[in-house]
């Protein structure tokens, strides 16, 4: 029986579709960040892409609830879908906060962090394109490791950014709003690493 004809293998296809939806959302978020404030009008694009992410995530979870057979542990499968969905949610929520918080200009580390998020999701999309062969395709594990290393780079950018904003103690509102935004960006990278770690765990459990 071919891989495509096995009902449980639809989960690989849906995870890949979700990773593509999330990549699209974080890519526009990155473009909004780099183009701010002229890019303010593109915030609704991120929101529309996040709705697509939600729809794909919900489809996976609904199918998971009605399927007797899954290609690997159903808890791991659900966690992958939910964590990918969280990345899309954070892209939408953080980009919306640029306008809510009345951000006048971007700090350079913000664009650095969103660029790292795009790089994580670019690798994630390739990972999930190959995931159906995770037992034999060594590239899957390599991509998971790379995403983890990108998150480590994000930790450095986050610390640098905190140093940047706390150098303006005379402007507590600036510090508060940027601390909140940077925390959201760090959480996004954390979710990327959590997905990569979960993929590595799936490989180990099914070796």
VENWO-V816577 format. One record per helix or strand of 2 or more residues. SS is the DSSP state (2 for helix, 1 for strand). FROM is the first residue (numbers start at 1). TO is the last residue. If there is no record, write none. Layout:
# VENWO-V816577
SS:FROM:TO
SS:FROM:TO
This chain:
# VENWO-V816577
2:3:5
2:7:35
2:38:66
2:74:100
2:108:133
2:138:165
2:172:205
